[in-house]
Amino acid sequence: MTPPTTSTDWQQRYAAALMNSFGPPKLVLTRGSGARVWDADGKEYLDLLGGIAVNSLGHAHPAVLEAVATQLGTLGHISNFFASQPQVELAERLLGLLGTPGRVFLSNSGAEANEAALKLTRLTGRTEIVSTTGAFHGRTMGAVSLTAKEAYRAPFEPLPGGVTFVPYGDAEALATAVTDKTAAVVMEPVQGEAGVVVPPRDYLAAARRITQQHGALLWLDEIQTGVGRTGTWFAHQNPALFDEPFVEADIVTLAKGLAGGIPIGATIATGATALLFEPGNHGTTFGGNPVAAAAALAVLHTIEADDLLDQVRKTGQALSNALAAEPGVSEVRGEGLLIGADLAEEIAPAVAAAALEAGFIVNSTGPHTLRFAPPLILSEDDVAAFAAALPGILAAAKEAS
Ligand SMILES: *Cc1c(COP(=O)(O)O)cnc(C)c1O
């Protein structure tokens, strides 16, 4: 019997062996390098989604490869009965980047980073949380209780309670919803899954003021927006998005891009919030493991050494400009390399399909919205290649719809 080699064969085996939680996969990928990936049939794609804002340095980056291989060959996993140097260095580095003294809890995913944060908020003695419409905070029971989308919540109710949702970007609604019983307000500085929604420039400052008035925590979910995605380390410290002085949050959660593709989550807490967890309150077997921490340190080092924040601002602008120049595109939102593009017609899934046909991975977050979250190493040539293909992609999608 000859082993299966085509994408179609792998698709069939996938369907027979994996739970159907994601629908049929669009591609079967075998290899990646830089901002490019190849499928099981040998076809090449420019990856403008980056594993959903995860592959900060692209695929198979030598710095991540070297950090992971060296760390794994030195000390791979030790449990949290013990400490490792990369774990300590990473926590220090994250606090340094945030610029506020605090403490870090390391975990393995975005949802876990938010679960830890949610448990922290309970230790304030209050149980009510204010979240926002359109919010995405993850799929575990605690994280999904903060996530707005009804389809994600309804099948799993009852969820942890006490969560109310206010319109995102509306400071007045927030002021009405927050009371002296509110433990925390949780929000994304820019909403990612909702299709890259940017709030007013003074929204975070208003949220800080309102939470402070009521003794509630401000918790910023930077899982998608953090680690250079918008052209600064944290989106809430991006002058292109928010007025200065930037707010100091009580909790900031990170994950996606932090370790360049190695699973990781980080819950950073500042001030008194940083000291709420005591031994026994929370735990994780894999969290803070030396390999993931070493990968994250390599990512952070490379972003700085290669001046990638500056590059992200430039390539992000070029990609935004290319999208805005298309007659079929009605609005472009976002900052740096987190970009949402609304289409004049409801053909976003068809555009994503036509883009794949043409060798580009893009994501549709809704019927008329495309999202781009490419590797931070994306080059201006890559942007130009996509810009050149875009009119043909839109035409093909229109024809198919
Ligand atoms: C992706 C995401 C999460 C969940 O992260 P997972 O690693 O998928 O659990 C939470 N919040 C935001 C803003 C995200 O983009």
The ligand as an SDF file (V2000), in Angstrom:
LIG
                    3D

 15 15  0  0  0  0  0  0  0  0999 V2000
   -6.7850   34.2360   21.0530 C   0  0  0  0  0  0  0  0  0  0  0  0
   -7.2550   35.0700   22.1560 C   0  0  0  0  0  0  0  0  0  0  0  0
   -7.5490   34.5120   23.4130 C   0  0  0  0  0  0  0  0  0  0  0  0
   -7.4980   33.0330   23.6830 C   0  0  0  0  0  0  0  0  0  0  0  0
   -6.2370   32.4960   23.4840 O   0  0  0  0  0  0  0  0  0  0  0  0
   -6.0780   30.9000   23.3070 P   0  0  0  0  0  0  0  0  0  0  0  0
   -4.6000   30.6930   23.2860 O   0  0  0  0  0  0  0  0  0  0  0  0
   -6.7550   30.5330   22.0200 O   0  0  0  0  0  0  0  0  0  0  0  0
   -6.7210   30.2580   24.4620 O   0  0  0  0  0  0  0  0  0  0  0  0
   -7.9370   35.3800   24.4210 C   0  0  0  0  0  0  0  0  0  0  0  0
   -8.0330   36.7090   24.2160 N   0  0  0  0  0  0  0  0  0  0  0  0
   -7.7420   37.2740   23.0230 C   0  0  0  0  0  0  0  0  0  0  0  0
   -7.8340   38.7510   22.8680 C   0  0  0  0  0  0  0  0  0  0  0  0
   -7.3690   36.4690   21.9470 C   0  0  0  0  0  0  0  0  0  0  0  0
   -7.1270   37.0220   20.7620 O   0  0  0  0  0  0  0  0  0  0  0  0
  1  2  1  0
  2  3  1  0
  2 14  2  0
  3  4  1  0
  3 10  2  0
  4  5  1  0
  5  6  1  0
  6  7  2  0
  6  8  1  0
  6  9  1  0
 10 11  1  0
 11 12  2  0
 12 13  1  0
 12 14  1  0
 14 15  1  0
M  END
$$$$
